[in-house]
Amino acid sequence: MRSKTDIRRNIRAILQMPPDLRAEKSARLCEAIAASDAWRNARTVAIFAPQPREPDIELLWSHGGGKTFAYPRIVEDRLDLFRVASLHELTPGAFGLREPRADLAWAIAPASLDLILIPGVAFTRSGERLGRGGGFYDRLLASLPAGVCKIGICFDSQILPELPVEPHDQRVDFLATESGLLPVM
């Protein structure tokens, strides 16, 4: 099996695509999420600001319909979640990622989430996830109550037959790609 470093390098190369193709695939991915029961039933959703090569899930704001959106902010070795009322509230933070301000009045407890959208470098159809390497999402996911729906966000090309897995690695319940919302097997 390839190393996590090799997989990350290979996926970065695969994700080089023209902006219009990324936008088309992102729109289909977001439509699949917005059509799901998990989305329709969610009141509080954790979302993330995508990196340039990742699916643009912020298109889901147009399907918000009264939902509370929470974005992660890196605080020491963890992700804290903060309510965001507008994309304009996000500013460059750790690792160049757009983050909300750290205002405790806007903090969202992970236990109050109904749905969390999770970035990943690669996933398997069984819900295994390879992240960016900091373990931030694994720690956040480990703290969530059982009822929170976890959807991994990726393009079809990021689904691999197998990934190196460690005991702390957390799984997702569904994968959202340009082909639709796929339950894990």
Secondary structure by P-SEA (a helix, b strand, c coil): cccaaaaaaaaaaaacccaaaaaaaaaaaaaaaaaccccccccbbbbbbccccccccccccccccbbbbbbbbbcccbbbbbbbccccccccccccccccccccccccccccccbbbbbcccccccccccccccaaaaaaaaaccccbbbbbbbccccccccccccccbbbbcbbbccccccccc
